[in-house]
């Protein structure tokens, strides 16, 4: 199914009857909300890339990612709020962890409302983790809520926030709240290593309303990068 094979082709390849294939694939079609084998193929291939034989070890699915930044009135501090909600698809999750790649001064860092139990430098990233009383297992809900403050955006010029999709995600929401109207503010997307205008993407909406810019992306693919950039 991942490569768009028909019921007859699958049956021949596996040396089973087409009716047996029909029984098994019916549940797959329901799972991926598809009406035909070939329509289902891209979703199945995407799933296999994340969780199946082709996977790189992904064990989570995010229903939503909410990534918000509020810039203080003096433009001196940015307040970051990033929340990921989803489920454990397979395996165990022994801790809640995250990494931050940020060149500025970070402070007031909390993970799920707690100060991190572990902080490690890993190249250009800073790794943070909190321990769980017991590991989360397959089917359990997962939530990672990271908040921190940073001294950033104090110099005039182009600034941006971005999110690159790694873990399979249902919906990505991003927003920036400004203390004053920016000179300009736009959204962009990097799809398959090509810069694409968000206006050309049917699954992306971008809006600047008052002092708040928002971007919402439905069913982004792994590797896609979405950015809100501005100048003041």
C-alpha positions, 0 to 999 in steps of 0.5 A, spaced: 500 500 500 505 504 501 507 504 494 500 504 491 499 497 489 492 495 488 489 489 492 490 484 486 498 486 486 498 486 494 495 479 494 500 476 488 506 479 492 504 476 498 501 469 495 494 470 499 487 471 496 485 478 494 479 477 500 484 477 505 488 483 503 481 486 503 480 485 510 486 487 512 486 494 508 479 496 510 482 497 517 488 501 514 483 505 510 479 507 516 485 509 520 488 514 514 481 516 513 482 514 505 477 512 500 482 508 495 488 504 496 492 509 491 489 515 495 492 512 502 499 510 499 502 517 501 499 517 508 502 510 509 509 511 506 509 517 511 507 513 517 512 508 515 518 513 514 516 515 522 514 508 525 515 502 521 521 499 517 524 505 514 523 509 521 529 513 524 526 511 531 520 516 532 516 514 537 511 520 538 506 523 534 504 531 536 497 532 535 499 540 536 505 544 537 503 551 539 509 556 539 508 563 541 513 569 543 511 575 546 516 581 546 516 585 552 515 593 551 522 595 551 524 590 546 529 587 551 526 580 553 522 575 549 518 570 553 517 563 549 512 558 550 512 552 546 507 546 548 507 539 544 501 535 545 500 528 543 501 520 544 506 515 545 506 511 538 511 506 540 516 504 546 517 508 552 518 515 554 522 515 560 523 523 561 521 529 558 526 533 554 528 538 549 534 542 546 534 549 545 539 552 540 539 560 541 545 564 541 543 569 547 542 569 554 536 564 557 533 564 563 527 562 567 527 556 564 521 551 566 519 544 563 512 542 564 512 547 570 519 545 573 526 547 573 530 541 569 533 536 573 538 535 567 542 540 563 547 539 558 551 542 553 551 538 546 555 542 541 551 548 539 545 546 543 543 546 550 539 539 552 534 540 558 530 534 561 526 532 567 525 525 570 518 522 570 515 517 576 515 512 571 516 511 563 510 513 559 508 507 554 504 506 548 498 509 547 499 514 553 498 522 552 504 526 552 505 533 553 512 537 553 511 544 555 517 549 555 517 556 557 523 561 558 525 568 557 531 570 552 534 577 551 534 578 544 531 582 538 534 588 542 538 591 535 534 593 529 534 589 523 530 583 521 528 578 526 525 571 526 522 565 529 522 558 526 520 551 527 522 545 523 518 539 523 521 533 526 516 528 529 510 527 525 505 533 527 497 534 526 497 542 526 503 547 528 501 554 530 506 559 531 505 566 533 509 573 535 506 578 539 509 585 538 510 591 543 509 596 537 507 595 530 513 592 526 516 595 519 514 589 516 512 582 518 511 576 513 511 568 513 515 563 509 516 556 508 521 551 506 518 545 503 523 540 500 529 545 501 525 550 496 523 556 499 515 557 498 510 563 499 505 561 504 500 564 500 501 558 495 500 553 500 493 550 501 495 547 508 498 554 511 495 560 513 498 567 515 495 573 518 498 579 521 492 582 525 494 588 530 500 587 534 500 579 533 502 575 527 500 568 527 501 562 522 497 555 522 499 549 518 495 543 517 499 536 516 506 539 515 511 534 513 517 532 516 523 536 514 518 542 513 521 549 516 516 554 517 518 561 519 515 568 521 520 574 520 519 581 521 523 588 522 522 594 526 
